[in-house]
Amino acid sequence: PNHRTPCSKRGLFQDRARGCQQRRWRQIVDGNTGQVLQQLGFGGYIFGLAANKDASRYAICVEPAGFGGFLIILDSSFNEIYQDQSGCIGIAFSTDGNTLYRDVGGNTQAMDLTTFSIKTHDELLQPTIQWIRHAMAGRRRHRRGLWT
């Protein structure tokens, strides 16, 4: 049809610029059976949805209409067990499912899902940063002809 909804795809950029909010739906689907386990709908934007490998935890990055970004963590029964307003851009669970990694405003954080304590990217990447600094110092020595 040739009609437009309040948040039509044709005018998506303009609609977002005007702050148009439409209900966004995401489904949690059992990968083995294809059965829809849960439908999640928000009057805002869903930026990410992640599940750990045993489906005991789900994480959702949302931006409800009129609010900043939220991280919501659900248990296996889809009950909310944690929420904060630090937002998130992307999320992923560790392979053991005990840590949730999220990007927030240029930083990466790791959240322990038992205590909900958070470590920043500086703490997480310190060994990598030290290795990069060492490698770059060696490269500078090489450029100056000091590499042997």
C-alpha positions as CSV (number, residue, x, y, z in Angstrom):
1,P,0.0,0.0,0.0
2,N,1.0,3.6,-0.5
3,H,0.3,4.8,3.0
4,R,2.8,5.9,5.6
5,T,2.9,4.9,9.3
6,P,4.0,7.4,11.8
7,C,7.5,5.8,11.6
8,S,7.6,4.6,8.0
9,K,10.8,3.1,6.5
10,R,10.7,5.6,3.7
11,G,11.0,8.5,6.1
12,L,13.1,6.7,8.7
13,F,15.9,9.3,8.9
14,Q,13.5,12.2,9.3
15,D,11.4,10.2,11.7
16,R,14.4,9.4,13.9
17,A,15.4,13.1,13.7
18,R,11.9,14.0,15.0
19,G,12.3,11.5,17.8
20,C,9.7,9.0,16.3
21,Q,9.4,6.0,18.5
22,Q,7.8,2.8,17.3
23,R,7.4,-0.5,19.1
24,R,10.4,-2.7,18.3
25,W,10.0,-6.5,18.8
26,R,12.7,-9.1,19.3
27,Q,12.3,-12.8,19.8
28,I,14.3,-15.2,21.8
29,V,14.2,-18.5,19.8
30,D,15.4,-21.9,20.9
31,G,18.2,-22.7,18.4
32,N,17.5,-26.5,18.5
33,T,13.7,-26.5,18.1
34,G,13.0,-23.1,16.5
35,Q,10.4,-22.5,19.2
36,V,9.8,-18.9,20.2
37,L,10.6,-18.7,23.9
38,Q,9.9,-15.0,24.5
39,Q,8.9,-11.9,22.6
40,L,10.3,-8.6,23.9
41,G,8.8,-5.3,22.9
42,F,9.8,-1.8,23.8
43,G,8.5,1.6,22.9
44,G,12.0,2.7,21.9
45,Y,15.0,1.2,20.3
46,I,16.7,-2.2,21.0
47,F,20.4,-2.0,20.2
48,G,21.4,-5.5,21.2
49,L,20.3,-8.8,22.6
50,A,22.6,-11.6,23.8
51,A,22.1,-14.9,25.5
52,N,24.7,-17.1,27.2
53,K,25.2,-20.6,25.9
54,D,23.0,-22.4,28.5
55,A,20.2,-19.7,28.2
56,S,20.4,-18.9,31.9
57,R,21.0,-15.2,31.3
58,Y,19.9,-12.8,28.7
59,A,21.1,-9.2,28.2
60,I,19.3,-6.5,26.4
61,C,20.5,-3.0,25.3
62,V,17.5,-0.7,25.1
63,E,16.8,3.0,24.8
64,P,13.2,3.5,26.0
65,A,11.3,6.5,24.6
66,G,12.4,9.6,26.5
67,F,15.2,7.9,28.4
68,G,18.9,7.2,28.0
69,G,20.3,3.8,27.3
70,F,19.6,0.8,29.7
71,L,21.2,-2.5,30.2
72,I,18.7,-5.1,31.4
73,I,19.7,-8.6,32.4
74,L,17.1,-11.4,32.6
75,D,17.3,-14.9,34.1
76,S,16.2,-18.1,32.4
77,S,12.5,-17.3,33.3
78,F,12.8,-13.8,31.7
79,N,12.6,-12.1,35.1
80,E,14.6,-8.9,35.4
81,I,17.6,-9.5,37.8
82,Y,19.7,-6.4,37.0
83,Q,19.3,-3.0,35.3
84,D,21.4,0.1,35.0
85,Q,21.4,3.3,33.0
86,S,25.0,3.2,31.9
87,G,23.7,2.1,28.5
88,C,25.5,-0.1,26.0
89,I,26.3,-0.1,22.3
90,G,27.2,-3.8,21.9
91,I,27.0,-6.8,24.2
92,A,28.5,-10.3,24.3
93,F,28.7,-13.1,26.9
94,S,32.0,-14.9,27.6
95,T,32.2,-18.5,26.5
96,D,31.6,-19.7,30.1
97,G,28.6,-17.4,30.4
98,N,29.8,-15.8,33.7
99,T,30.9,-12.5,32.2
100,L,29.0,-10.0,30.1
101,Y,31.1,-7.6,27.9
102,R,29.6,-4.3,26.8
103,D,30.7,-1.2,25.0
104,V,29.6,2.0,26.6
105,G,30.7,5.4,25.1
106,G,34.1,4.3,23.8
107,N,34.8,2.0,26.8
108,T,34.5,-1.7,27.1
109,Q,33.4,-3.1,30.4
110,A,33.2,-6.6,31.8
111,M,30.5,-7.5,34.3
112,D,30.7,-10.4,36.6
113,L,27.2,-11.9,36.4
114,T,27.4,-13.3,40.0
115,T,28.2,-10.1,41.8
116,F,27.3,-7.6,39.0
117,S,30.7,-5.9,39.6
118,I,32.1,-4.1,36.7
119,K,35.7,-3.7,35.4
120,T,36.6,-1.0,32.9
121,H,38.5,-1.6,29.7
122,D,41.7,-0.1,31.2
123,E,41.8,-2.9,33.8
124,L,40.9,-5.5,31.2
125,L,43.4,-4.4,28.5
126,Q,46.3,-3.5,30.7
127,P,48.5,-6.5,29.6
128,T,47.6,-5.8,25.9
129,I,48.3,-2.1,26.2
130,Q,51.7,-2.9,27.8
131,W,52.5,-5.3,24.9
132,I,51.5,-2.7,22.3
133,R,53.6,0.0,23.9
134,H,56.6,-2.4,24.0
135,A,56.0,-3.3,20.3
136,M,55.7,0.3,19.3
137,A,58.9,1.3,21.1
138,G,60.7,-1.5,19.2
139,R,59.3,-0.2,16.0
140,R,60.5,3.3,16.7
141,R,64.0,1.9,17.5
142,H,63.9,0.1,14.2
143,R,63.0,3.3,12.3
144,R,65.9,5.1,13.8
145,G,68.3,2.3,12.8
146,L,68.7,1.0,16.3
147,W,67.2,-2.4,15.6
148,T,69.7,-5.2,15.7
